[in-house]
Amino acid sequence: MITVPLDLVTYRAAAMSHAQALGLFEQVLDHEPVSAPGSGLIYALWVSRVTPVPARSGLDTVSARLELGGRVFMPADTEPQGDVDVAVTGAVSALMGAYCGDFELGGSVANVDLLGAHGTALGAQFGYARLGSTTYRVATLTIPLIINDAWNEVA
């Protein structure tokens, strides 16, 4: 059987296009920022983990679970401050809806593991992050992608 290596460029582009299409973000980044990304709502996307998926693998091929990390940023001191959580939560909800609605990311993956059949489910954890002199309210998303037949098993 012919297998296709993990194609991060395709998977990341599909996930980013959903964020861009929402029209909510000032910026959509293809990496985790190491310095303050700016103001307004910002979304960043990166690879967080790759593991085999035993339940989807066979005798000669191994399926993979590629976990993308995504983070919604908004400066915590944005006024009115009571609206910061509303904006970040709304953006997370819209992103999760987009990923649920395009379950196969345009046919590039077997599926987004929405309910966690093979690990952590699609979800978000909220908190704060300080980059430079700016404190951001953030929501860090786990976006688990299942890729069939990612690698060959060879004896």
Secondary structure, DSSP 8 states (H G I E B T S, - for coil): -------HHHHHHHHHHHHHHHT--SEEESS--SS---SS-EEEEEEEEEEEEGGG--SSEEEEEEEEEEEEEEETT-SSTHHHHHHHHHHHHHHHHHHHHTTTGGGTSSEE-TT-TTSS-SEEEEEEEEETTEEEEEEEEEEEEEEEEEEE---
